[in-house]
Amino acid sequence: MNFSYATTDTSGRRRLDYWSEIVCKRLVPAAAHFSVRDNFRGELDGHSFGQLMVCRMRSQAHTFKRSEHDVRLRPEDDIVAALVQAGSARMHQDGREVVVRPGDVVLYDGARPFLHELQPDSVLLVRIPRAQLLSRFGGAEHMMTIRIAEGRTMAGLLHGMAQEAYQLSAQDAAGVTGARFAGAFLDTLTAAMEMQADAMLGRQASRYDRLYERAQQYIRIHLDDSELDSDGIAGALHVSPRTLTRVFSAQDTTVMQQVWKLRLEASFSALQEGRVRQVSQAAFQFGFSNLSHFSRAFKKCFGATPRSLLGARAS
């Protein structure tokens, strides 16, 4: 679905309310503050491609603040990737602050408060369902307000892909091409985040943090193994089961809780993106040996049955 908004469609100070409404509608609800009160100029246009949404924002300087009250009043789970083409932004979230300039890629989380001071001459924004991103990289929630792939050609690749997604025709964006392109964009973003996480781990992470990430990676690679268990994972990583238990306990979880979580997220992503054609395929491909148990766990986690998700995709 295509959309296009411009403050020139209205007049006077009504433009401020209009801009607040459309940005909150298409991105993440937040309170807007403007340095220019009269004849504010802003444009926002874009479309969905696959399960993602891409849009381009161009406007005069303004600020968006999402408070704890906003989070409670208007919950929002999606994650947004901001790719600045021209202009700049100062973004605050999770106690971090980053100045974003042309060529940068930064993520922010709609489920948590933030403050964005924007001067977006041109910025591409890609809105991503949380489950789809976490199914690929469980550490994504810890990568907010950090320049992704800073100083690497991967950042330029992500900019090019976001621009291509923005320029897709309505027919391609709504069809198989759009869905495949969305998957390719997420895979590239995931690779960039993994590289960034490795660099960060090399500089500052503890031995437990590094071991946790190695365990996460091993689990994702072996999700199809229905007999995957804590002892097997510990053996593959050359640590004792007790050490692995302590590592996951430090993350407020257990090894098997994380295995089931990653299996459910991976099956959700496969069903929603149309990469499987049957519920049984989604279950067995990601290590579930009992279809009834899989369906109950899936519904408890996501509030919908896997069959209903598959049916929605077919319709």
N, C-alpha and C positions, 0 to 999 in steps of 0.2 A: 504494500500500500504506500503510495507516494503522498507526501505532504509538503506544503510550502507556506511559510508565514513571513510577513514583513510588517514592521510598525507603520510603514507608509499607508497601510490599509486602514489606519485609524488616525486620529488627530489629537493634538495637545497632550495634556498629562494622562489622558486615557491610554496613551502608548505605553506608559510604565506598567499599568495593570495588565494590559494586553500581553506585553513581553513576559511578565512574570507568569501569567497563566499558560502560555504556550510552551515556555521552557520547562515548567514544572510538569506539564502534561506529557511532554515527549522525553524528558530526562528524569531528574529526581526532584521531588517536591522540596522546596527551600524558600526562605524569605529573601527577597531581592532588595538591594539598596543601590541607589543611582547617584552618581556625581553630577550628571546632566539631567535636569528635571524637565526641561522644555524640549519638545521635538526630538526625543531620544530616537536613535536610529539602530535598528537591529533586524537581521534576517536569519531564519532557520529553515532549512529544507533538507529532505532526505527520504529514506524509504527503508523497509525491511528487506533483508536478504537472508534466506534460511530462517533460523530462529533469532538472528541478530538484527539490530537496527543501526544504520549509519546516517549521520546528518552532518551538515556543515553549518557552523555558527559564525556570523560576522556581525559585529556590533560595536558601539562605543563602550567605554569603560563602565563596569558595574560590578557588584559584589553579590554572591549568593551564600547564605549561611543556613546550614541545616543543623538545628539544635536537638538536644535530647527530647524536647517536647515535640518537635516535628517527627522524630523517629517513632515516638510512641503513638502520636496522633495519626500519622500517615506512613505506616511501615513500607519499606521498599527494599527488596533483596538484590536487585540487579547491581552489577559492577560496570563501570563506564571507563573506557579507554579514551584518553584525550591525546590527540596528535596535533600539535601546533604547527601550522603552516606559515603563519605570519602573525605578528603581535606577541603577546606574552601573557603569563598568568602566574599568580602566587597562590599556591594551594597548601592548605593546612588540614591534616587529619592524623589521628592517633599520636598526637604529640610531635609529629614531624612537619617540617615546612620545606617546600621546594619551589624554586623559581623555574618556570617552564618556558622555554624559548623555542623558536623554530627548529624543527628536526627532533624535538624531544617526544617521548612517549611516556605517559604517566597514567596510572590507574587510580580511581577512587571508588569507595564502597558506599552504596546507597543505604546500607543497613546501619551506618554509624554517622555521627555528626561530622560536619566538615565546614570549612570556610574557604571560598574561592574568590580571589580578587582578580577580575578578568579584564584584559584589554585585547579581545579576540578579533584581530583584523581578519583572521581566517583560521578556524580550528575544526578538525574533523573529530567527531565523537561517535564511538561505537558502543552501543549498549548491549551488555552480555548477560544472559541469565546465569545466576550464580552456580546452579547445579552443573551447567555445561562446562564452565571454567574449572570448577573444583574437581570434576570427574577426570580432567586431564592433568591438573596440577594442584594437589591438595594444599600446597603452601601458598596459594595465590592470595589468601586473605592477609598474609604478612608482607605483601609486596605493594601495598598502597602508598601513594605519595613518595615514590622512589622512581628515579629515571630508569626506565627499562632499556637494557642494551645500550647504555650510555657509551658513546665512543666506538660503537660497533656498527658494521654495515647492516646488521639485523634491524636496527632502528629505521634505517632508510627503506629496507624491504617492507617493514610494517606500514610505513607511510605510503609506499607505492600501492600496497594491497588495499589499504583503506580508501585511497583515491580511486582505485579501480572499482571497488565495491560501490562507492558513491556514484560513479558514472555508469553503473549497470543500467541497462534498459529495464523498463517496468516488467516486460515479459521475462527477461533473464533473472531479474531479482526475485520474482515470485515463483520461478520454476526450479528444476533440478540444478541448473547452473548456479543459482543463488545459494541453494543449500550446500552444494559442494564447495563453493567459494567461502561460505561461512565456516565450514569445517577446516578448510585450508588456513584461513586467517587465525582461527583458534589454535591450530597446531603450531603455526609460526610464533604466535604470541606465547604459547606454552614453552616452546624451545627457548625463546628469548628470556623468559622468566627463570627457567631452569639454569641457564648460563649465568644470569644475574645472581640467583641464589647460590650457585657454586662459588662465585666470586666473593659474595658476602660471607659465606661459610668459611672460605679460606682465610678471610681477614679477621673474623670476629667470633665465629661460632665455637661452642665447646665441643668436646668429644661426643657427648650425648646428642647434641643437635645434629652433628654430622652423621652419627649412627642412625638417628631417627629418619633423616632424609634418605639414607641408603636403604633402610628397611621399607620405607614408603615406595621407593622406586622398585625394589624387588617384588613387593606385593602387587604393584600395578602390572608388572611384566608377567606374573604368574596367576592372575585372577581366574584363568580358566581351569586351574588345578583345584578340583573340589576337595582334595585332601590337604590343602595348604594349612599348616598350623604353626604355632609358636616355635616348637622345637625345630621344625624344618627350616623356618626362616632364620633362627639363631644359628643353626649349623651352616647354612649357606653364607652367612655373614661372619662366620668364625668367631662368634661370641657365645657366652653361656646363656641359656634360657633365662636365668635370673637377671643377668645384665640387661637383656632385651626387655624384660618386664619392667625394670627400673626406668629404662629409657622412655617407654610409653607411659608409665605412671607420671613421669615429669610433664607429660603433655595432657594429663587428666583423662587418659583413656587406657585401654588394654590392646594387646596385639590383635586379638580376634575381633574386638569391637571395630577396630580400624579396618580390618579385612572385610567385614560385612558392610561397613560404610562405603568403602571404595567400590565394592561389588555393586551395591545398589546405585551409586552415582553413575558408574559406567553403564549399567543396564538402562538407567533413565536416559542418559545421553544417546545411547544407541537407538532406543525406541523413538525418542523425540526427533532425532535427525533422520529417521527412516533407514538406518543402516542394518536393521533386522526386519524380517517380514512376519515373524511369529513370536508369540510370547515365550514359547519353549526355547527358541533360538537365543533370545535375550537372557534367559535363565541359565541355560547350559553353557553358553559362551563365556559367562562370567562366574562360573564355579558353583552355581546352585544345582543341587541334585534332586531337590524336591519342589515341584511346581507350586503346590499349595502353600508351602512355607515361604517360597519366593513371593507369591502374590500378596500374602498377608504382611510380610515385612515391607514390601514395596508400598502398599497402601498406607501403612503406619508411618512410613518415612515421608511420603510425598502427598498423601491425601487423595490419591487416585489409584485405581488399579492399573496394572500394565496393559491390560486389554483395552481399557478406555483410552489410554494414551495412544495405543496403536490404532484404534478406531478413529480418533481425532485426526491422526496423521493421514489416514486413508481418505477421510472426507475432505 
